[in-house]
Amino acid sequence: MGETMIRSMLVSELAERLDIPERTCQRIVSTIVTTIEDALIDGNRIEIRGFGTFAVKYRPARRGRNPLSGKTVDVPPRYTVHFRAGKAMRETVDFQRLVEEKARSE
C-alpha cells in the first residue's frame, strides 16, 4: 500500500515538476482549496473534467449506535462533501495499478 500524500508533499512535488518556488506553489494550492470550499459553501457543484466532481450532500438526523457500548445515540443532521472520481481518472488509476501488479507478480 502506498503512503499518504499530504499538502506539503503535494506542494513540494508541484514545485519540483513546474520548477517554481515552493512558496508560490503553497499559494496556488491554498487558492484552489479555498475556491473549492467557497463554491461548496455557496451550494455549487464543482466539476473538473478528467479529475472528478465535488458536491455537498445533506445527511438528515438519525438514530445511530455506539459500537463500543451498544447504546443508541442521536446523530445530528449535517452536510458532507462528496467526491466522485471522473471516468478518465478512474481508468488511468485502474490501468496503472494493474500494470504495477502484473510487474510485481512476474
Biopython code that builds the backbone (N, CA, C, O; Angstrom):
import numpy as np
from Bio.PDB.StructureBuilder import StructureBuilder

atoms = [
    (1, "MET", "N", (0.842, -1.178, 0.000)),
    (1, "MET", "CA", (0.000, 0.000, 0.000)),
    (1, "MET", "C", (0.885, 1.239, 0.000)),
    (1, "MET", "O", (1.903, 1.268, 0.692)),
    (2, "GLY", "N", (0.519, 2.250, -0.756)),
    (2, "GLY", "CA", (1.300, 3.470, -0.845)),
    (2, "GLY", "C", (1.128, 4.337, 0.387)),
    (2, "GLY", "O", (0.298, 4.062, 1.254)),
    (3, "GLU", "N", (1.925, 5.385, 0.444)),
    (3, "GLU", "CA", (1.827, 6.293, 1.576)),
    (3, "GLU", "C", (0.814, 7.393, 1.282)),
    (3, "GLU", "O", (0.377, 7.555, 0.143)),
    (4, "THR", "N", (0.453, 8.130, 2.294)),
    (4, "THR", "CA", (-0.484, 9.232, 2.151)),
    (4, "THR", "C", (0.269, 10.473, 1.703)),
    (4, "THR", "O", (1.293, 10.828, 2.287)),
    (5, "MET", "N", (-0.232, 11.130, 0.672)),
    (5, "MET", "CA", (0.372, 12.390, 0.241)),
    (5, "MET", "C", (-0.353, 13.517, 0.960)),
    (5, "MET", "O", (-1.561, 13.694, 0.798)),
    (6, "ILE", "N", (0.385, 14.272, 1.747)),
    (6, "ILE", "CA", (-0.200, 15.393, 2.460)),
    (6, "ILE", "C", (0.075, 16.675, 1.678)),
    (6, "ILE", "O", (0.839, 16.674, 0.713)),
    (7, "ARG", "N", (-0.552, 17.759, 2.103)),
    (7, "ARG", "CA", (-0.476, 19.019, 1.372)),
    (7, "ARG", "C", (0.972, 19.455, 1.118)),
    (7, "ARG", "O", (1.302, 19.877, 0.010)),
    (8, "SER", "N", (1.824, 19.359, 2.121)),
    (8, "SER", "CA", (3.213, 19.808, 1.952)),
    (8, "SER", "C", (3.938, 18.974, 0.895)),
    (8, "SER", "O", (4.775, 19.494, 0.158)),
    (9, "MET", "N", (3.615, 17.676, 0.823)),
    (9, "MET", "CA", (4.227, 16.819, -0.194)),
    (9, "MET", "C", (3.720, 17.207, -1.581)),
    (9, "MET", "O", (4.487, 17.213, -2.544)),
    (10, "LEU", "N", (2.440, 17.528, -1.682)),
    (10, "LEU", "CA", (1.861, 17.971, -2.948)),
    (10, "LEU", "C", (2.530, 19.262, -3.406)),
    (10, "LEU", "O", (2.880, 19.406, -4.578)),
    (11, "VAL", "N", (2.704, 20.194, -2.483)),
    (11, "VAL", "CA", (3.359, 21.471, -2.801)),
    (11, "VAL", "C", (4.787, 21.223, -3.285)),
    (11, "VAL", "O", (5.210, 21.802, -4.286)),
    (12, "SER", "N", (5.522, 20.375, -2.592)),
    (12, "SER", "CA", (6.904, 20.071, -2.990)),
    (12, "SER", "C", (6.959, 19.441, -4.374)),
    (12, "SER", "O", (7.807, 19.798, -5.193)),
    (13, "GLU", "N", (6.051, 18.502, -4.633)),
    (13, "GLU", "CA", (6.004, 17.826, -5.933)),
    (13, "GLU", "C", (5.703, 18.823, -7.052)),
    (13, "GLU", "O", (6.342, 18.791, -8.103)),
    (14, "LEU", "N", (4.735, 19.702, -6.828)),
    (14, "LEU", "CA", (4.404, 20.722, -7.835)),
    (14, "LEU", "C", (5.587, 21.648, -8.090)),
    (14, "LEU", "O", (5.903, 21.966, -9.237)),
    (15, "ALA", "N", (6.236, 22.075, -7.015)),
    (15, "ALA", "CA", (7.378, 22.981, -7.152)),
    (15, "ALA", "C", (8.485, 22.329, -7.979)),
    (15, "ALA", "O", (9.102, 22.970, -8.831)),
    (16, "GLU", "N", (8.722, 21.060, -7.715)),
    (16, "GLU", "CA", (9.762, 20.343, -8.447)),
    (16, "GLU", "C", (9.382, 20.157, -9.921)),
    (16, "GLU", "O", (10.193, 20.408, -10.813)),
    (17, "ARG", "N", (8.149, 19.716, -10.167)),
    (17, "ARG", "CA", (7.719, 19.460, -11.551)),
    (17, "ARG", "C", (7.630, 20.732, -12.386)),
    (17, "ARG", "O", (7.964, 20.729, -13.571)),
    (18, "LEU", "N", (7.178, 21.823, -11.760)),
    (18, "LEU", "CA", (6.989, 23.075, -12.502)),
    (18, "LEU", "C", (8.197, 23.997, -12.416)),
    (18, "LEU", "O", (8.249, 25.031, -13.081)),
    (19, "ASP", "N", (9.168, 23.614, -11.589)),
    (19, "ASP", "CA", (10.373, 24.408, -11.398)),
    (19, "ASP", "C", (10.036, 25.845, -10.993)),
    (19, "ASP", "O", (10.527, 26.810, -11.578)),
    (20, "ILE", "N", (9.185, 25.950, -9.976)),
    (20, "ILE", "CA", (8.841, 27.254, -9.412)),
    (20, "ILE", "C", (8.991, 27.162, -7.895)),
    (20, "ILE", "O", (8.998, 26.060, -7.348)),
    (21, "PRO", "N", (9.110, 28.293, -7.209)),
    (21, "PRO", "CA", (9.325, 28.267, -5.763)),
    (21, "PRO", "C", (8.178, 27.595, -5.002)),
    (21, "PRO", "O", (7.013, 27.699, -5.386)),
    (22, "GLU", "N", (8.536, 26.903, -3.911)),
    (22, "GLU", "CA", (7.523, 26.237, -3.092)),
    (22, "GLU", "C", (6.521, 27.232, -2.531)),
    (22, "GLU", "O", (5.338, 26.922, -2.394)),
    (23, "ARG", "N", (6.990, 28.416, -2.210)),
    (23, "ARG", "CA", (6.094, 29.455, -1.657)),
    (23, "ARG", "C", (4.972, 29.771, -2.644)),
    (23, "ARG", "O", (3.820, 29.946, -2.248)),
    (24, "THR", "N", (5.313, 29.843, -3.916)),
    (24, "THR", "CA", (4.319, 30.110, -4.960)),
    (24, "THR", "C", (3.342, 28.948, -5.049)),
    (24, "THR", "O", (2.134, 29.152, -5.170)),
    (25, "CYS", "N", (3.863, 27.733, -4.991)),
    (25, "CYS", "CA", (3.005, 26.544, -5.046)),
    (25, "CYS", "C", (2.072, 26.479, -3.846)),
    (25, "CYS", "O", (0.919, 26.070, -3.978)),
    (26, "GLN", "N", (2.561, 26.880, -2.676)),
    (26, "GLN", "CA", (1.716, 26.906, -1.483)),
    (26, "GLN", "C", (0.521, 27.834, -1.708)),
    (26, "GLN", "O", (-0.613, 27.490, -1.376)),
    (27, "ARG", "N", (0.785, 29.011, -2.272)),
    (27, "ARG", "CA", (-0.301, 29.964, -2.541)),
    (27, "ARG", "C", (-1.275, 29.412, -3.568)),
    (27, "ARG", "O", (-2.484, 29.602, -3.440)),
    (28, "ILE", "N", (-0.759, 28.728, -4.590)),
    (28, "ILE", "CA", (-1.624, 28.156, -5.630)),
    (28, "ILE", "C", (-2.526, 27.079, -5.031)),
    (28, "ILE", "O", (-3.737, 27.091, -5.256)),
    (29, "VAL", "N", (-1.948, 26.152, -4.272)),
    (29, "VAL", "CA", (-2.725, 25.070, -3.672)),
    (29, "VAL", "C", (-3.758, 25.640, -2.701)),
    (29, "VAL", "O", (-4.911, 25.210, -2.707)),
    (30, "SER", "N", (-3.361, 26.594, -1.876)),
    (30, "SER", "CA", (-4.294, 27.216, -0.931)),
    (30, "SER", "C", (-5.434, 27.919, -1.649)),
    (30, "SER", "O", (-6.584, 27.849, -1.214)),
    (31, "THR", "N", (-5.121, 28.593, -2.740)),
    (31, "THR", "CA", (-6.147, 29.287, -3.512)),
    (31, "THR", "C", (-7.139, 28.305, -4.116)),
    (31, "THR", "O", (-8.345, 28.549, -4.092)),
    (32, "ILE", "N", (-6.642, 27.198, -4.657)),
    (32, "ILE", "CA", (-7.527, 26.182, -5.237)),
    (32, "ILE", "C", (-8.437, 25.594, -4.164)),
    (32, "ILE", "O", (-9.646, 25.485, -4.369)),
    (33, "VAL", "N", (-7.867, 25.215, -3.024)),
    (33, "VAL", "CA", (-8.653, 24.612, -1.949)),
    (33, "VAL", "C", (-9.701, 25.602, -1.432)),
    (33, "VAL", "O", (-10.857, 25.229, -1.232)),
    (34, "THR", "N", (-9.310, 26.841, -1.217)),
    (34, "THR", "CA", (-10.235, 27.862, -0.733)),
    (34, "THR", "C", (-11.355, 28.116, -1.727)),
    (34, "THR", "O", (-12.508, 28.287, -1.332)),
    (35, "THR", "N", (-11.028, 28.143, -3.008)),
    (35, "THR", "CA", (-12.032, 28.362, -4.048)),
    (35, "THR", "C", (-13.038, 27.220, -4.073)),
    (35, "THR", "O", (-14.239, 27.453, -4.215)),
    (36, "ILE", "N", (-12.560, 25.995, -3.937)),
    (36, "ILE", "CA", (-13.453, 24.836, -3.890)),
    (36, "ILE", "C", (-14.348, 24.913, -2.649)),
    (36, "ILE", "O", (-15.555, 24.691, -2.738)),
    (37, "GLU", "N", (-13.758, 25.225, -1.503)),
    (37, "GLU", "CA", (-14.537, 25.346, -0.263)),
    (37, "GLU", "C", (-15.624, 26.415, -0.412)),
    (37, "GLU", "O", (-16.779, 26.183, -0.054)),
    (38, "ASP", "N", (-15.252, 27.585, -0.940)),
    (38, "ASP", "CA", (-16.215, 28.680, -1.097)),
    (38, "ASP", "C", (-17.371, 28.276, -2.007)),
    (38, "ASP", "O", (-18.528, 28.586, -1.722)),
    (39, "ALA", "N", (-17.058, 27.586, -3.100)),
    (39, "ALA", "CA", (-18.104, 27.152, -4.031)),
    (39, "ALA", "C", (-19.037, 26.149, -3.357)),
    (39, "ALA", "O", (-20.252, 26.214, -3.542)),
    (40, "LEU", "N", (-18.480, 25.226, -2.581)),
    (40, "LEU", "CA", (-19.311, 24.235, -1.890)),
    (40, "LEU", "C", (-20.180, 24.900, -0.828)),
    (40, "LEU", "O", (-21.345, 24.538, -0.664)),
    (41, "ILE", "N", (-19.624, 25.864, -0.110)),
    (41, "ILE", "CA", (-20.396, 26.605, 0.896)),
    (41, "ILE", "C", (-21.572, 27.314, 0.239)),
    (41, "ILE", "O", (-22.657, 27.385, 0.816)),
    (42, "ASP", "N", (-21.363, 27.839, -0.967)),
    (42, "ASP", "CA", (-22.430, 28.526, -1.704)),
    (42, "ASP", "C", (-23.432, 27.553, -2.318)),
    (42, "ASP", "O", (-24.409, 27.979, -2.935)),
    (43, "GLY", "N", (-23.202, 26.257, -2.157)),
    (43, "GLY", "CA", (-24.128, 25.258, -2.675)),
    (43, "GLY", "C", (-23.855, 24.834, -4.107)),
    (43, "GLY", "O", (-24.680, 24.154, -4.718)),
    (44, "ASN", "N", (-22.717, 25.224, -4.646)),
    (44, "ASN", "CA", (-22.364, 24.855, -6.014)),
    (44, "ASN", "C", (-21.708, 23.475, -6.068)),
    (44, "ASN", "O", (-21.169, 22.982, -5.077)),
    (45, "ARG", "N", (-21.768, 22.882, -7.227)),
    (45, "ARG", "CA", (-21.093, 21.622, -7.504)),
    (45, "ARG", "C", (-19.866, 21.961, -8.349)),
    (45, "ARG", "O", (-19.952, 22.788, -9.256)),
    (46, "ILE", "N", (-18.748, 21.342, -8.064)),
    (46, "ILE", "CA", (-17.517, 21.608, -8.807)),
    (46, "ILE", "C", (-17.210, 20.403, -9.665)),
    (46, "ILE", "O", (-17.166, 19.275, -9.175)),
    (47, "GLU", "N", (-16.996, 20.642, -10.945)),
    (47, "GLU", "CA", (-16.644, 19.563, -11.859)),
    (47, "GLU", "C", (-15.342, 19.917, -12.550)),
    (47, "GLU", "O", (-15.235, 20.946, -13.217)),
    (48, "ILE", "N", (-14.352, 19.048, -12.383)),
    (48, "ILE", "CA", (-13.066, 19.214, -13.052)),
    (48, "ILE", "C", (-12.949, 18.036, -14.009)),
    (48, "ILE", "O", (-12.679, 16.907, -13.596)),
    (49, "ARG", "N", (-13.156, 18.313, -15.287)),
    (49, "ARG", "CA", (-13.176, 17.250, -16.302)),
    (49, "ARG", "C", (-11.913, 16.405, -16.226)),
    (49, "ARG", "O", (-10.803, 16.931, -16.135)),
    (50, "GLY", "N", (-12.095, 15.099, -16.263)),
    (50, "GLY", "CA", (-10.978, 14.174, -16.209)),
    (50, "GLY", "C", (-10.482, 13.901, -14.802)),
    (50, "GLY", "O", (-9.710, 12.967, -14.585)),
    (51, "PHE", "N", (-10.921, 14.713, -13.837)),
    (51, "PHE", "CA", (-10.489, 14.537, -12.449)),
    (51, "PHE", "C", (-11.637, 14.033, -11.591)),
    (51, "PHE", "O", (-11.550, 12.954, -11.005)),
    (52, "GLY", "N", (-12.719, 14.811, -11.515)),
    (52, "GLY", "CA", (-13.860, 14.385, -10.727)),
    (52, "GLY", "C", (-14.764, 15.533, -10.349)),
    (52, "GLY", "O", (-14.571, 16.665, -10.792)),
    (53, "THR", "N", (-15.762, 15.232, -9.519)),
    (53, "THR", "CA", (-16.707, 16.251, -9.078)),
    (53, "THR", "C", (-16.795, 16.269, -7.555)),
    (53, "THR", "O", (-16.677, 15.240, -6.891)),
    (54, "PHE", "N", (-17.006, 17.469, -7.028)),
    (54, "PHE", "CA", (-17.242, 17.672, -5.609)),
    (54, "PHE", "C", (-18.662, 18.190, -5.471)),
    (54, "PHE", "O", (-19.090, 19.054, -6.237)),
    (55, "ALA", "N", (-19.393, 17.667, -4.499)),
    (55, "ALA", "CA", (-20.754, 18.139, -4.255)),
    (55, "ALA", "C", (-21.038, 18.026, -2.758)),
    (55, "ALA", "O", (-20.429, 17.224, -2.051)),
    (56, "VAL", "N", (-21.974, 18.846, -2.299)),
    (56, "VAL", "CA", (-22.397, 18.795, -0.903)),
    (56, "VAL", "C", (-23.639, 17.925, -0.818)),
    (56, "VAL", "O", (-24.571, 18.073, -1.609)),
    (57, "LYS", "N", (-23.642, 17.024, 0.142)),
    (57, "LYS", "CA", (-24.797, 16.141, 0.360)),
    (57, "LYS", "C", (-25.322, 16.398, 1.773)),
    (57, "LYS", "O", (-24.552, 16.550, 2.721)),
    (58, "TYR", "N", (-26.641, 16.442, 1.889)),
    (58, "TYR", "CA", (-27.271, 16.622, 3.193)),
    (58, "TYR", "C", (-27.566, 15.252, 3.801)),
    (58, "TYR", "O", (-28.123, 14.374, 3.141)),
    (59, "ARG", "N", (-27.190, 15.087, 5.048)),
    (59, "ARG", "CA", (-27.490, 13.837, 5.761)),
    (59, "ARG", "C", (-28.430, 14.195, 6.911)),
    (59, "ARG", "O", (-28.022, 14.881, 7.849)),
    (60, "PRO", "N", (-29.676, 13.742, 6.852)),
    (60, "PRO", "CA", (-30.647, 14.083, 7.906)),
    (60, "PRO", "C", (-30.275, 13.434, 9.247)),
    (60, "PRO", "O", (-29.466, 12.509, 9.313)),
    (61, "ALA", "N", (-30.892, 13.951, 10.298)),
    (61, "ALA", "CA", (-30.677, 13.387, 11.632)),
    (61, "ALA", "C", (-31.137, 11.930, 11.630)),
    (61, "ALA", "O", (-32.057, 11.552, 10.904)),
    (62, "ARG", "N", (-30.480, 11.127, 12.457)),
    (62, "ARG", "CA", (-30.847, 9.718, 12.529)),
    (62, "ARG", "C", (-30.448, 9.159, 13.880)),
    (62, "ARG", "O", (-29.749, 9.807, 14.659)),
    (63, "ARG", "N", (-30.899, 7.962, 14.139)),
    (63, "ARG", "CA", (-30.504, 7.258, 15.354)),
    (63, "ARG", "C", (-29.361, 6.326, 14.979)),
    (63, "ARG", "O", (-29.464, 5.559, 14.022)),
    (64, "GLY", "N", (-28.283, 6.396, 15.731)),
    (64, "GLY", "CA", (-27.140, 5.532, 15.494)),
    (64, "GLY", "C", (-26.874, 4.680, 16.719)),
    (64, "GLY", "O", (-27.621, 4.712, 17.697)),
    (65, "ARG", "N", (-25.791, 3.914, 16.644)),
    (65, "ARG", "CA", (-25.442, 3.049, 17.763)),
    (65, "ARG", "C", (-23.960, 3.170, 18.035)),
    (65, "ARG", "O", (-23.142, 3.080, 17.119)),
    (66, "ASN", "N", (-23.618, 3.372, 19.281)),
    (66, "ASN", "CA", (-22.221, 3.420, 19.685)),
    (66, "ASN", "C", (-21.681, 1.993, 19.603)),
    (66, "ASN", "O", (-22.160, 1.113, 20.318)),
    (67, "PRO", "N", (-20.678, 1.748, 18.731)),
    (67, "PRO", "CA", (-20.195, 0.370, 18.558)),
    (67, "PRO", "C", (-19.505, -0.207, 19.797)),
    (67, "PRO", "O", (-19.433, -1.426, 19.955)),
    (68, "LEU", "N", (-18.998, 0.668, 20.676)),
    (68, "LEU", "CA", (-18.324, 0.157, 21.878)),
    (68, "LEU", "C", (-19.312, -0.240, 22.963)),
    (68, "LEU", "O", (-19.203, -1.315, 23.554)),
    (69, "SER", "N", (-20.286, 0.642, 23.222)),
    (69, "SER", "CA", (-21.217, 0.369, 24.323)),
    (69, "SER", "C", (-22.522, -0.255, 23.853)),
    (69, "SER", "O", (-23.232, -0.876, 24.644)),
    (70, "GLY", "N", (-22.845, -0.096, 22.575)),
    (70, "GLY", "CA", (-24.103, -0.628, 22.057)),
    (70, "GLY", "C", (-25.287, 0.296, 22.314)),
    (70, "GLY", "O", (-26.407, -0.007, 21.904)),
    (71, "LYS", "N", (-25.049, 1.428, 22.994)),
    (71, "LYS", "CA", (-26.127, 2.364, 23.305)),
    (71, "LYS", "C", (-26.563, 3.116, 22.051)),
    (71, "LYS", "O", (-25.759, 3.391, 21.160)),
    (72, "THR", "N", (-27.855, 3.441, 22.003)),
    (72, "THR", "CA", (-28.406, 4.221, 20.902)),
    (72, "THR", "C", (-28.056, 5.696, 21.126)),
    (72, "THR", "O", (-28.169, 6.204, 22.242)),
    (73, "VAL", "N", (-27.634, 6.369, 20.068)),
    (73, "VAL", "CA", (-27.300, 7.791, 20.154)),
    (73, "VAL", "C", (-27.988, 8.537, 19.011)),
    (73, "VAL", "O", (-28.214, 7.986, 17.934)),
    (74, "ASP", "N", (-28.313, 9.798, 19.272)),
    (74, "ASP", "CA", (-28.885, 10.639, 18.227)),
    (74, "ASP", "C", (-27.748, 11.281, 17.443)),
    (74, "ASP", "O", (-26.871, 11.925, 18.020)),
    (75, "VAL", "N", (-27.768, 11.101, 16.139)),
    (75, "VAL", "CA", (-26.761, 11.706, 15.263)),
    (75, "VAL", "C", (-27.411, 12.925, 14.619)),
    (75, "VAL", "O", (-28.420, 12.791, 13.927)),
    (76, "PRO", "N", (-26.844, 14.121, 14.838)),
    (76, "PRO", "CA", (-27.468, 15.332, 14.300)),
    (76, "PRO", "C", (-27.353, 15.406, 12.773)),
    (76, "PRO", "O", (-26.518, 14.729, 12.173)),
    (77, "PRO", "N", (-28.208, 16.242, 12.147)),
    (77, "PRO", "CA", (-28.100, 16.402, 10.696)),
    (77, "PRO", "C", (-26.799, 17.119, 10.348)),
    (77, "PRO", "O", (-26.257, 17.869, 11.160)),
    (78, "ARG", "N", (-26.309, 16.884, 9.150)),
    (78, "ARG", "CA", (-25.082, 17.565, 8.740)),
    (78, "ARG", "C", (-24.942, 17.533, 7.228)),
    (78, "ARG", "O", (-25.609, 16.767, 6.532)),
    (79, "TYR", "N", (-24.065, 18.377, 6.751)),
    (79, "TYR", "CA", (-23.707, 18.394, 5.338)),
    (79, "TYR", "C", (-22.341, 17.748, 5.199)),
    (79, "TYR", "O", (-21.449, 17.991, 6.012)),
    (80, "THR", "N", (-22.174, 16.934, 4.181)),
    (80, "THR", "CA", (-20.882, 16.302, 3.934)),
    (80, "THR", "C", (-20.439, 16.601, 2.508)),
    (80, "THR", "O", (-21.266, 16.848, 1.630)),
    (81, "VAL", "N", (-19.152, 16.577, 2.289)),
    (81, "VAL", "CA", (-18.612, 16.783, 0.952)),
    (81, "VAL", "C", (-18.432, 15.411, 0.312)),
    (81, "VAL", "O", (-17.833, 14.507, 0.894)),
    (82, "HIS", "N", (-18.959, 15.282, -0.884)),
    (82, "HIS", "CA", (-18.880, 14.020, -1.619)),
    (82, "HIS", "C", (-17.987, 14.241, -2.840)),
    (82, "HIS", "O", (-18.176, 15.202, -3.586)),
    (83, "PHE", "N", (-17.015, 13.351, -3.042)),
    (83, "PHE", "CA", (-16.155, 13.424, -4.223)),
    (83, "PHE", "C", (-16.379, 12.178, -5.047)),
    (83, "PHE", "O", (-16.411, 11.067, -4.519)),
    (84, "ARG", "N", (-16.534, 12.365, -6.330)),
    (84, "ARG", "CA", (-16.634, 11.225, -7.233)),
    (84, "ARG", "C", (-15.586, 11.395, -8.321)),
    (84, "ARG", "O", (-15.582, 12.388, -9.048)),
    (85, "ALA", "N", (-14.704, 10.420, -8.423)),
    (85, "ALA", "CA", (-13.632, 10.481, -9.419)),
    (85, "ALA", "C", (-14.227, 10.436, -10.823)),
    (85, "ALA", "O", (-15.213, 9.741, -11.071)),
    (86, "GLY", "N", (-13.614, 11.185, -11.735)),
    (86, "GLY", "CA", (-14.038, 11.195, -13.123)),
    (86, "GLY", "C", (-13.619, 9.917, -13.830)),
    (86, "GLY", "O", (-12.732, 9.196, -13.373)),
    (87, "LYS", "N", (-14.268, 9.652, -14.947)),
    (87, "LYS", "CA", (-14.018, 8.423, -15.701)),
    (87, "LYS", "C", (-12.558, 8.306, -16.121)),
    (87, "LYS", "O", (-11.955, 7.242, -15.982)),
    (88, "ALA", "N", (-11.985, 9.397, -16.636)),
    (88, "ALA", "CA", (-10.592, 9.355, -17.098)),
    (88, "ALA", "C", (-9.650, 9.015, -15.943)),
    (88, "ALA", "O", (-8.724, 8.223, -16.115)),
    (89, "MET", "N", (-9.879, 9.608, -14.765)),
    (89, "MET", "CA", (-9.014, 9.322, -13.617)),
    (89, "MET", "C", (-9.177, 7.874, -13.172)),
    (89, "MET", "O", (-8.187, 7.190, -12.917)),
    (90, "ARG", "N", (-10.422, 7.400, -13.076)),
    (90, "ARG", "CA", (-10.650, 6.010, -12.665)),
    (90, "ARG", "C", (-9.948, 5.043, -13.602)),
    (90, "ARG", "O", (-9.292, 4.103, -13.154)),
    (91, "GLU", "N", (-10.085, 5.273, -14.905)),
    (91, "GLU", "CA", (-9.466, 4.374, -15.882)),
    (91, "GLU", "C", (-7.943, 4.425, -15.816)),
    (91, "GLU", "O", (-7.286, 3.388, -15.905)),
    (92, "THR", "N", (-7.379, 5.616, -15.662)),
    (92, "THR", "CA", (-5.920, 5.760, -15.585)),
    (92, "THR", "C", (-5.372, 5.058, -14.347)),
    (92, "THR", "O", (-4.399, 4.309, -14.432)),
    (93, "VAL", "N", (-5.994, 5.298, -13.203)),
    (93, "VAL", "CA", (-5.533, 4.683, -11.955)),
    (93, "VAL", "C", (-5.675, 3.168, -12.038)),
    (93, "VAL", "O", (-4.757, 2.434, -11.671)),
    (94, "ASP", "N", (-6.816, 2.703, -12.516)),
    (94, "ASP", "CA", (-7.042, 1.263, -12.636)),
    (94, "ASP", "C", (-5.983, 0.624, -13.535)),
    (94, "ASP", "O", (-5.395, -0.396, -13.173)),
    (95, "PHE", "N", (-5.742, 1.213, -14.692)),
    (95, "PHE", "CA", (-4.774, 0.664, -15.644)),
    (95, "PHE", "C", (-3.370, 0.628, -15.033)),
    (95, "PHE", "O", (-2.691, -0.397, -15.095)),
    (96, "GLN", "N", (-2.937, 1.746, -14.444)),
    (96, "GLN", "CA", (-1.588, 1.815, -13.873)),
    (96, "GLN", "C", (-1.414, 0.834, -12.720)),
    (96, "GLN", "O", (-0.366, 0.200, -12.596)),
    (97, "ARG", "N", (-2.439, 0.706, -11.871)),
    (97, "ARG", "CA", (-2.342, -0.229, -10.747)),
    (97, "ARG", "C", (-2.259, -1.670, -11.245)),
    (97, "ARG", "O", (-1.514, -2.476, -10.687)),
    (98, "LEU", "N", (-3.014, -1.996, -12.282)),
    (98, "LEU", "CA", (-2.966, -3.347, -12.839)),
    (98, "LEU", "C", (-1.592, -3.633, -13.455)),
    (98, "LEU", "O", (-1.060, -4.732, -13.290)),
    (99, "VAL", "N", (-1.017, -2.663, -14.156)),
    (99, "VAL", "CA", (0.308, -2.816, -14.750)),
    (99, "VAL", "C", (1.342, -3.062, -13.652)),
    (99, "VAL", "O", (2.189, -3.947, -13.775)),
    (100, "GLU", "N", (1.268, -2.267, -12.572)),
    (100, "GLU", "CA", (2.204, -2.426, -11.456)),
    (100, "GLU", "C", (2.037, -3.795, -10.788)),
    (100, "GLU", "O", (3.028, -4.442, -10.449)),
    (101, "GLU", "N", (0.805, -4.230, -10.601)),
    (101, "GLU", "CA", (0.551, -5.548, -10.005)),
    (101, "GLU", "C", (1.144, -6.659, -10.844)),
    (101, "GLU", "O", (1.778, -7.579, -10.327)),
    (102, "LYS", "N", (0.929, -6.562, -12.153)),
    (102, "LYS", "CA", (1.447, -7.578, -13.065)),
    (102, "LYS", "C", (2.967, -7.617, -13.031)),
    (102, "LYS", "O", (3.568, -8.691, -13.032)),
    (103, "ALA", "N", (3.590, -6.428, -13.000)),
    (103, "ALA", "CA", (5.060, -6.356, -12.954)),
    (103, "ALA", "C", (5.596, -6.974, -11.662)),
    (103, "ALA", "O", (6.628, -7.644, -11.679)),
    (104, "ARG", "N", (4.906, -6.755, -10.552)),
    (104, "ARG", "CA", (5.337, -7.336, -9.269)),
    (104, "ARG", "C", (5.205, -8.846, -9.247)),
    (104, "ARG", "O", (6.025, -9.533, -8.638)),
    (105, "SER", "N", (4.180, -9.369, -9.906)),
    (105, "SER", "CA", (3.943, -10.812, -9.873)),
    (105, "SER", "C", (4.855, -11.591, -10.805)),
    (105, "SER", "O", (4.967, -12.810, -10.677)),
    (106, "GLU", "N", (5.507, -10.912, -11.738)),
    (106, "GLU", "CA", (6.396, -11.616, -12.682)),
    (106, "GLU", "C", (7.781, -11.790, -12.158)),
    (106, "GLU", "O", (8.632, -12.361, -12.840)),
]
sb = StructureBuilder()
sb.init_structure("model")
sb.init_model(0)
sb.init_chain("A")
sb.init_seg("    ")
for serial, (resi, resn, name, xyz) in enumerate(atoms, 1):
    if name == "N":
        sb.init_residue(resn, " ", resi, " ")
    sb.init_atom(name, np.array(xyz, "f"), 0.0, 1.0, " ", f" {name:<3s}", serial, name[0])
structure = sb.get_structure()
